[in-house]
Amino acid sequence: MRDIRCAPGYIPARHEGVPRKLAIRRIQHSELTYFQPLFERIRTDAEAVGKKGSKQKAINLDKAVLIDVFYPALASTRNGEFGIVLNVFGPNDSRLQSLGRKISKPKANKESDSKNWRLHGATIRNPLSDPGRYDVIEANDFLVMEFQDAPDGMPGIVNLQTMSRSVATAAGITADLDALFKNRLNMVAISESMMANLCARTALLPVDPLSVFEDEDALIEEALTGDPVAVERVLRRRRVVTRQQVLDRQRAGDENGLTGEALVVSWLEAEKTAGRITDFRHDAAVNAVQPHDFTVMTPVGTMYVDAKSTSGRHDADFYMSVSEVVFAAESADAYQIYRVSELSSGSGTLRISSDMRDLAKEIGEGLKYLPKGVRATTLTIQTSQLKWSDPVELKLPPPPPLQPQLFEV
């Protein structure tokens, strides 16, 4: 067994551009016995009617997720075993119990399915300080998981949130989760955008069961814009945001904006070369307070473009100044948002919005009803208010090679 190389309770930083390994499992009756109090209860109930209880003391990790999606290199491992840190959260809240456990591939025999791997080791007991903690888990509850790599790229940490169906129903996500398990699936990988959507909905509960999976950097970024929903979520998580973090976030936001604009310039130049646009101007490079970043000329007309960049996901809210909204509402030409998301060093994903003039006019009408002496300056807009193009992957071209310099001696 490989040694555990991450300390219990340690959750490593997420690296930009590296997809998170996220999954949800619908817990089966045979897997309840991985929790010691449930193992004892099921065994006692079975013995009372002359039967034997389940011998399994593990959670199945389906090959279609663990191997085919997350760790393809494990396919060539025969009967491998990996020591991990298991961070167990909940049920239904952020209580944490860190344990040393194993992920392994059972040997092929009549009692085990060699296709799937298992999360096992000793059963999970109720903490002495929290008796009865796991007694409430039931079959068909949900296990929300994130796998994080050890230094060798193999599984190192598993964050496991136990969430009941009743809490999922209270958050309005039960139907979404059940829809994942069609075709007799019990474990599925989910995207970061789906996790973000689930987190946004559970965040409205008095106690948020999925706060551990939330993109905290993006949440703080939203809070620093003054978004009241994001501020409340940060405060409910008892996070303290220092002045230095504010400065760092502002600096990162400025860098994201410049990188996003550079990516758009590179893409527009390619579009011009291909003849899909006639020309363009980078107006923000001349006057940073312009209510748009680009003017784009096409064979069918002119449009104004505002580039909105983020290191987070596309469907996170974006922000517009009231001057930008007023300009869009009054514009005779189309006004579009170029949303550059998932920014990393020199790359990002571009989606282009539909013309937002009608939305801008509707917003402008609403602004007329502010009390006298009150003026809005920045607005938060959900991406769902606009239609978006298919994603386009952008990457800055490499810098030209340095030319040797000749000097007279």
C-alpha positions in Angstrom: 0.0 0.0 0.0 1.3 3.4 -0.9 1.9 5.8 2.0 -0.5 8.6 2.6 1.3 11.8 1.6 -1.2 14.4 2.5 -2.0 15.2 6.2 -5.5 14.6 7.5 -7.7 17.7 7.2 -5.4 19.2 4.5 -7.2 20.3 1.4 -4.7 21.4 -1.2 -5.1 24.5 -3.4 -6.8 23.9 -6.7 -4.6 24.7 -9.7 -6.0 27.0 -12.4 -6.8 25.1 -15.6 -6.8 21.7 -13.9 -10.3 20.1 -14.1 -11.7 19.1 -10.7 -12.6 15.4 -10.3 -16.2 15.6 -9.0 -18.7 12.8 -8.7 -21.9 11.9 -7.0 -22.9 8.5 -5.8 -26.4 7.3 -4.7 -25.6 5.2 -1.7 -26.8 1.6 -1.9 -28.2 -0.4 1.1 -25.1 -2.7 1.0 -22.8 0.3 1.4 -24.5 1.6 4.5 -22.3 -0.9 6.4 -19.3 1.3 5.7 -20.5 3.4 8.6 -20.0 1.4 11.8 -23.3 2.3 13.6 -25.3 1.3 10.5 -23.2 -1.9 10.1 -24.2 -2.9 13.7 -27.9 -2.0 13.2 -28.2 -3.9 9.9 -26.5 -7.0 11.4 -28.7 -6.9 14.5 -31.9 -6.5 12.3 -30.8 -9.4 10.1 -30.0 -11.7 13.0 -33.4 -11.0 14.5 -35.0 -12.7 11.5 -32.5 -15.5 11.2 -30.4 -13.9 8.3 -26.9 -12.7 7.9 -26.2 -9.0 7.5 -24.1 -7.6 4.7 -20.4 -8.3 5.0 -19.4 -5.4 2.8 -17.6 -2.6 4.5 -16.8 -0.3 1.6 -18.2 2.2 -0.9 -18.0 1.1 -4.5 -16.2 3.4 -6.9 -17.5 2.6 -10.4 -14.8 1.9 -13.0 -16.7 4.1 -15.5 -15.9 7.1 -13.3 -12.8 6.3 -11.3 -10.8 4.8 -14.1 -12.4 5.9 -17.4 -12.8 9.5 -16.4 -10.5 10.4 -13.5 -7.5 8.0 -13.4 -7.0 6.1 -16.7 -3.5 5.0 -15.5 -5.2 2.8 -12.9 -6.5 0.5 -15.6 -3.1 -1.1 -15.9 -2.8 -1.6 -12.1 -3.6 -5.1 -10.9 -5.0 -5.4 -7.5 -3.5 -2.0 -6.6 -4.0 -0.4 -3.3 -3.6 3.3 -2.4 -3.6 4.9 1.0 -5.6 8.1 1.0 -6.9 10.8 3.3 -10.7 10.6 3.6 -12.3 13.9 4.6 -15.9 13.0 5.6 -18.3 16.0 5.9 -21.8 16.0 7.3 -24.3 14.6 7.2 -25.9 17.7 5.7 -23.4 20.2 7.1 -19.7 21.0 7.2 -18.7 18.9 10.2 -15.4 17.3 9.3 -13.8 14.0 10.3 -10.5 13.2 8.6 -9.5 9.5 8.4 -6.8 7.4 6.8 -8.4 4.9 4.4 -7.7 3.0 1.3 -8.8 2.7 -2.3 -8.2 -0.7 -3.9 -9.3 -3.1 -6.6 -10.8 -6.2 -5.0 -9.4 -9.5 -6.2 -11.7 -11.3 -8.6 -13.8 -13.9 -6.8 -17.4 -14.9 -6.5 -18.2 -12.3 -3.9 -16.6 -9.2 -5.5 -16.9 -7.4 -8.8 -13.4 -6.9 -10.1 -14.5 -4.2 -12.5 -15.0 -1.7 -9.8 -12.6 -0.3 -7.1 -13.6 0.3 -3.6 -13.2 2.9 -0.9 -12.7 0.9 2.3 -10.4 0.2 5.2 -11.9 0.3 8.7 -15.5 1.3 9.0 -16.3 4.9 9.8 -17.3 5.3 13.4 -19.2 8.1 15.1 -16.7 10.5 16.7 -16.6 10.4 20.5 -17.5 14.0 20.5 -20.5 13.5 18.2 -22.3 10.3 19.0 -25.1 9.4 16.6 -23.6 11.4 13.8 -23.8 8.8 11.1 -26.9 7.0 12.4 -29.2 9.1 10.2 -27.8 8.0 6.8 -30.2 6.0 4.7 -30.1 4.1 1.4 -30.5 6.4 -1.7 -29.0 9.3 0.1 -26.2 11.1 -1.8 -22.5 10.9 -1.5 -20.9 14.0 -3.1 -17.2 13.4 -3.8 -14.1 15.2 -4.9 -10.9 13.3 -5.7 -7.7 15.2 -5.3 -4.3 13.9 -6.6 -1.3 12.9 -4.6 2.1 14.2 -5.9 2.4 11.1 -8.2 -1.0 11.9 -9.9 -2.8 9.0 -8.2 -5.7 9.4 -5.7 -4.5 11.2 -2.6 -7.5 12.8 -0.9 -11.2 12.1 -1.2 -13.6 14.8 0.1 -16.9 13.0 0.9 -20.1 14.9 1.7 -23.0 12.9 3.0 -26.3 14.5 2.0 -29.8 13.2 2.8 -32.6 13.2 0.2 -34.7 15.4 2.5 -32.0 18.1 2.5 -31.6 17.8 -1.3 -35.4 18.2 -1.6 -35.3 21.3 0.5 -32.7 22.7 -1.8 -34.8 21.8 -4.9 -32.1 19.5 -6.4 -33.5 16.0 -5.8 -34.9 15.7 -9.3 -31.6 17.0 -10.8 -29.7 14.4 -8.9 -32.0 11.5 -9.6 -31.9 12.3 -13.3 -28.1 11.5 -13.2 -28.7 7.9 -12.2 -30.7 6.7 -15.3 -29.7 3.4 -16.9 -29.1 1.8 -13.6 -26.1 4.0 -12.8 -25.2 4.6 -9.1 -22.1 6.8 -9.6 -21.6 9.6 -12.1 -18.9 12.2 -12.8 -20.3 15.8 -12.9 -18.9 19.0 -14.4 -17.7 22.0 -12.5 -20.5 24.0 -13.8 -23.1 21.5 -12.5 -21.4 21.5 -9.1 -21.5 25.3 -9.1 -25.2 25.2 -9.9 -25.9 22.7 -7.1 -23.8 24.8 -4.7 -25.7 28.0 -5.6 -29.0 26.3 -4.7 -27.9 24.6 -1.5 -26.3 27.9 -0.4 -29.8 29.2 0.2 -30.5 26.7 2.9 -30.0 27.6 6.6 -27.1 25.2 6.7 -25.3 24.6 3.4 -24.3 20.9 2.9 -22.1 21.6 -0.2 -20.1 24.6 1.0 -16.9 22.5 0.9 -17.2 22.2 -2.9 -17.9 25.8 -3.7 -15.3 27.7 -5.7 -14.2 29.9 -2.9 -12.0 32.3 -5.0 -15.0 33.0 -7.3 -17.2 33.5 -4.3 -14.9 36.1 -2.7 -14.5 37.8 -6.1 -18.3 38.2 -6.3 -18.4 39.4 -2.7 -15.8 42.1 -3.3 -18.1 43.6 -6.0 -20.7 44.2 -3.3 -23.0 41.4 -4.4 -25.2 41.0 -1.3 -25.9 37.3 -2.0 -22.2 36.5 -2.2 -21.4 38.6 0.9 -24.0 36.8 2.9 -22.5 33.4 1.8 -19.0 34.5 2.7 -20.2 35.6 6.2 -22.2 32.5 6.7 -19.0 30.5 6.1 -17.3 32.6 8.8 -14.6 33.6 6.3 -12.6 36.7 7.1 -11.4 38.6 4.0 -8.3 40.7 4.8 -7.3 44.0 3.2 -4.4 42.2 1.5 -6.8 39.7 -0.1 -8.9 42.5 -1.4 -5.8 44.1 -3.0 -4.7 40.8 -4.4 -8.2 40.1 -5.8 -8.4 43.5 -7.4 -5.0 43.0 -8.9 -6.0 39.6 -10.2 -9.2 41.1 -11.6 -7.2 43.7 -13.5 -4.9 41.1 -14.9 -7.8 38.9 -15.9 -9.4 41.9 -17.7 -6.2 42.6 -19.6 -5.6 39.0 -20.5 -9.2 38.6 -21.6 -8.9 41.6 -23.9 -5.7 40.4 -25.3 -7.3 37.0 -26.2 -10.2 38.8 -27.8 -7.8 41.0 -29.9 -6.0 37.8 -31.1 -9.3 36.2 -32.0 -10.6 39.3 -33.8 -7.4 39.5 -35.8 -7.9 35.9 -36.9 -11.6 36.6 -37.8 -10.4 39.6 -39.9 -7.9 37.5 -41.7 -10.5 34.9 -42.4 -12.8 37.6 -43.8 -15.6 37.0 -41.3 -15.3 40.6 -40.0 -14.2 43.7 -41.9 -12.2 45.4 -39.2 -12.2 46.2 -35.5 -11.0 48.9 -33.0 -9.8 48.2 -29.5 -11.4 51.3 -28.0 -10.6 50.5 -24.4 -6.9 50.5 -25.2 -7.3 54.2 -26.1 -9.8 55.3 -23.5 -10.3 53.0 -20.5 -13.6 54.7 -19.5 -15.4 53.9 -22.8 -18.7 52.1 -22.2 -17.5 49.3 -24.5 -14.2 47.7 -25.2 -14.3 47.1 -29.0 -16.1 48.3 -32.1 -16.4 45.5 -34.6 -17.2 46.1 -38.3 -18.8 43.3 -40.2 -20.2 43.0 -43.8 -23.7 43.4 -42.4 -23.1 46.3 -40.0 -21.3 47.6 -36.9 -21.5 46.2 -33.3 -20.1 47.2 -30.0 -18.5 44.6 -27.8 -17.9 44.6 -24.0 -15.4 41.9 -22.9 -16.1 40.3 -19.5 -13.4 38.1 -18.3 -13.2 35.7 -15.3 -11.0 32.8 -14.1 -14.2 31.1 -13.0 -17.0 29.4 -14.9 -19.0 30.9 -17.8 -22.3 30.8 -16.0 -21.1 32.9 -13.0 -22.8 36.3 -12.9 -21.0 39.2 -14.7 -21.0 42.9 -13.9 -21.8 45.9 -15.9 -21.6 49.6 -15.1 -24.7 51.6 -15.5 -23.0 53.7 -18.1 -22.4 50.5 -20.2 -26.1 49.5 -19.8 -27.3 53.0 -20.7 -25.0 53.1 -23.8 -26.3 49.7 -24.9 -29.9 50.7 -24.4 -29.4 53.8 -26.5 -27.2 52.3 -29.2 -28.4 52.2 -32.8 -26.1 49.2 -33.4 -25.9 45.8 -31.7 -24.2 45.5 -28.3 -22.8 42.1 -27.4 -20.9 40.6 -24.4 -17.8 38.6 -25.2 -17.5 36.4 -22.1 -14.0 35.0 -21.6 -14.1 32.4 -18.8 -11.8 29.8 -17.3 -8.9 32.2 -17.8 -5.4 30.8 -17.1 -2.0 31.9 -18.2 -2.6 32.9 -21.8 -5.8 30.9 -22.5 -9.5 31.1 -22.0 -12.9 30.1 -23.4 -15.0 32.6 -25.4 -18.8 32.7 -25.7 -20.5 35.5 -27.5 -23.9 36.8 -26.3 -26.9 37.8 -28.3 -27.6 41.5 -28.8 -28.4 42.8 -25.3 -30.1 46.1 -26.2 -33.6 44.9 -25.3 -32.3 43.7 -21.9 -30.5 47.0 -21.4 -33.7 49.0 -22.1 -35.6 46.8 -19.6 -32.9 47.5 -17.0 -32.9 51.2 -17.8 -36.7 51.3 -17.2 -36.2 49.7 -13.8 -33.5 52.2 -12.8 -36.0 55.1 -13.2 -37.8 53.9 -10.1 -34.9 54.4 -7.7 -35.7 56.9 -4.9 -34.6 60.5 -5.4 -31.0 60.9 -4.5 -30.1 57.3 -5.1 -28.0 56.3 -8.1 -26.8 52.8 -9.1 -23.3 52.4 -10.5 -22.8 48.7 -11.0 -25.2 45.9 -11.8 -25.0 42.1 -11.4 -26.4 40.2 -14.4 -27.0 36.5 -14.7 -25.6 34.9 -17.8 -29.0 33.2 -18.3 -30.5 36.6 -19.3 -28.8 36.3 -22.6 -28.3 33.6 -25.3 -24.7 32.5 -25.9 -22.7 31.0 -28.8 -20.9 27.7 -28.6 -17.6 27.9 -26.7 -14.4 28.8 -28.6 -11.1 28.0 -27.0 -8.7 30.9 -27.2 -4.9 30.9 -26.7 -2.4 33.7 -27.0 0.3 33.2 -29.6 3.7 32.5 -28.3 6.0 35.5 -28.1 8.4 35.9 -31.0 11.9 34.5 -30.4 14.6 36.9 -29.2 16.8 38.1 -32.0 20.5 38.1 -31.3 22.0 41.6 -30.8 25.3 42.5 -32.5 27.4 45.1 -30.8 30.5 46.8 -32.1 33.6 46.2 -30.0 
